[in-house]
Every structure is written in C-alpha cells, then in structure tokens.
C-alpha cells in the first residue's frame, strides 16, 4: 500500500474574516494531527467591559468585530434591555429587523462574491474575473451592486454599515428619511435578479461533503434573527437565556479562541442551520422564487452553507422591500430603564450563527460579561470536516496511484497544493470570523 | 501611467476599516482597478511573499514581536505607509489591556505567555515612521478617499 507522509503548515489563510492558520501532519496515509488555529490576537473585551457604563456597552462591544459589529450592537442592546426590564416599541423592533437585513445582505454578499466565487471559477480574486466573459462580467458587476444595496439599507436604518450609530438601548437615535426609503426600495428591487442568479450559481456548485450533526438556530416568526427560542435538529427547544448551559467549552492549546461542544459532540450554527430548521418561515416571495434551491434543505452538505447564505440575501431583500413599502417611521424617544441592575441575555442570530451576550449589571455599571460567538462554536466542526476532507483526498490519491492515472512524479508538492486549495475552500464555505472568535478570554487553565 | 502598487494589512483590531474599504469598492472598483494594483490584500486575494510597494495601508495595533517584525518589513518595502483607523493611530481600543488593573492582568497572564504577546500593545508610530493617517473607528471614508486620490495622482 502507498504510504503518504506529509507535513503542511498554513500560516495565513486568505479571503476570510481575520487571521487563521492550520497545521496538518499525515503519517502512513492518515491524518495524524490537524489543528485549525485562530491566530487573531485577543483584545480581552470581556475583561475590558467590566466597570463600564451599561448604556455604553453596546458601542464598545461592537468593536469586537467590524464585519459583525451591528450584530454585536443588537445583541448587547438586547442584553442591557433584558437586565433593565425595557420593552422596546414595535417600531424599534421593525427598525432592528431592517438593520439585520442590511447586515445580512452586505456581509453574505461580501463572503459569497469576494471570498467564495473566485474558488468556483478557479480565480485568485474576484478582481481577476474576465470582464469580456459575459457570465464573469455579470457576476463582477452584481457583486458590488448587491453589496451596495445592503450597505445603503444599513446606512438608512443604522446610520452606518459598521458600528451603526443609530441603534441604542431602548430604541433609536435617528429614523429613516422617507425619501431615502424610496431610493432603497428601488436599489433592493434592482438587485433581486442578481441574487436569483447567485442562488442559481451556488445551487449548481459541485462541492459536496456531508456530516450528520446537530444544527442549532434561533426560531421566531418571519425567519427572525432577533427573537425566539433556540431549537435544534435533534429536538432541543429552550429559551435563549438557557443556551449557554447546553454547551461545554473546550480549550484548544493551539488556538487563541475557545471552542464549544453540544452534547459532547460537534454541532453547527449559521446559515445552513437556519435554513435546515426555519425555511418554512422565509418571506413568501423568497419561498416562491427560490423554490428549487429550497428543495435542497434540510441538508447535511456543508457547502450548502453558501447556498443558504445566498437564499438569506434574497429573504433579507424581500423582507425589507415589504417593510419599507408599508411603513412610515416616526421619531420616538428611547424607552427608559425600569431598573438599573440585573443580569440580561441578548441572544440573536448573527450572519455566522448564534451570538450570545450575557451582561451582569449593578447600578448601571457592567460587573461581568460572557460572550459566545458563532465561529468559536463552529471551530471544532470545521476542524473535523477538514480531517474528513483530507482523509477522503488521501484515499482518492492512493486510488489514482494504484490505477496509474495520477501524476506521482512529485506527489508531495502536488498533494500539498491540492490539499491547501481544498482545505481553504472548505474553511471559506463556513465563513468563519476570527475577529469575533478571539475577542475574549474565559478559560480555566490547568 | 503605471498603476499604484498597494498593500492592505491588518494587525490587532476588529477590521472595521477593511469592511469600509470593501464597501468603498462598490462605487470605486472600476476606477481603482484601472489605477491601482491591490497586490497584497488578503481580503481580496491569496497572500504572496511581500515585495516593494508604493503604499501600505495598515490597520490595527501591534500585539507581539512577530507583528512588530512584520510591520517593520512592510515599512522597509513601502514608499508610503498610512495608518488606518483608531487602533493603528492611537492603539485603542485594542490596547485596552495596557490599562488593566492587577486582577485583570492576572486573568490574562497565562494566555499572554502562551502565545508570546508583547507586554504592551503599541500604536504603529511607536515602532515605525508613519507618513499619513486616516482617523476614525472605523476610518473616515471621505478622508480615505481624499488621500487615495492624492496618492494615485502623486504617489511620491
């Protein structure tokens, strides 16, 4: 039998959010060690937030991550409001839904067009797409138009797509300009065909790797990212504030970020989990126009995470058009706190999955915090999927060798290049966010 | 006119300015790709060995000797180095551990040692010469646009 021994170290994985690396050791044709390393240096937000004014916590905690910042703001606001017994107005809830929609469109589009599409076209960068090729030309132009629509929706409702200045504890500080509302409806409507094309592109993508694991997501009305209970494909149904108790933290000595298990095993959170659990509550127009793609769900194919993200962009567009077309927003003051001490939970769906903020507040001051981010939760599953991928590639490689169809004159170089490429593609399919994952420290060192 | 060779680098931060940069591409990509070669930008393409460049945009603060060495390498290869955003210019908020009390310091000590963190987080100008700065958290879009247009037309 052909025995492959190989050592591979990737110091800097490109086209992802933040810094990650990987160490792989293969001995006798099997993966002996595969460490997926989150290499972002910590900024210790859960320490730094202690002693800060609770009302300022969302603004500081947003700095955990630029790309997911508006998700962190909304989760932290929800946690403070929960502690302070604030019930936000119906208008506030609608505006927050629009802020999330802007984030989903902008963030998923960045990931799918800029990070993932080059893999499907064997290009290094979207900017290398051939402007003379009709399909590549269309996708290149679509990329920036779709991102722009999401960015403008975020600016309209949140004031900015990064570290939004309008959302605050109890409500909003500014409200959408009605004239701008019409402009945004037109922009969102204009990019719908592009998003349908994107869904079709990922529906036809050939990559497939399945793993039967639990999928966890928030479930609420209208495919909510902000309200509801935590559900899973293995039957859990709990209030979101009880979510942390379902997970066990795992210390990985090679990663700056903590990892988590659910029922002592791997699990996944994110777009694939949401689609697997909640597709029936998507916007009716999305369900109609993405019907063929939706037949793929529930799915155990990890690469369908990208198809799920493309469908979620369409859902965010359709939901936003429906809201903006039927809603007039009026200035209203933020709701005042009923109390100024307590423990509050803010659990929402960020673009990459379940985001959990727990804040303990005394006399308006944060005393303690715990924050769980999606990438930390998916970290072990990413690593396990990488092992499955590499072992599968090794079997294929050995098969080629035995059949004589593979080029084995320099198998080390060839195999390293192939594995490097395929592992990066798999990691990008998860859309991990390292800035989020390495924000904090909550480790018991032994 | 030769294209401006540009690198976009990120150290310890939340990468908010990288996101703003990718959103600015929505409006400017067609113009910029004619005038700028985004040669080193791991958000946009695979990382390659560093070489000479006209402009290095650097986001984030410096947390370790390894990061410090990389920054100095970038400085040696770039004609112009631009500090992007609050963490690069002031260190904050990424440098918040510099102000921790003894209890907080004790909590983070083990991880600082395990991953070779530097004693203090530093801003870029503590370590290298900075030619321009674009302040903000995230960076001020208009100031960035003004600077990049100036550099496109007069890179030196």
Interface residues (C-beta under 8 A of the other chain):
Chain A: X12 X14 X15 X17 X18 X19 X40 X41 X42 X43 X44 X47 X48 X50 X60 X63 X64 X65 X66 X67 X69 X106 X110 X114 X124 X125 X126 X127 X128 X144 X145 X147 X148 X151 X160 X161 X162 X163 X253 X256 X435 X441 X443 X445
Chain B: X10 X11 X12 X13 X14 X15 X16 X17 X18 X19 X20 X22 X23 X25 X26 X27 X29 X33 X38 X42 X43 X44 X45 X46 X47 X63 X64 X67 X93 X94 X96 X97 X100 X104 X107 X108 X110 X111 X114 X115 X117 X137 X138
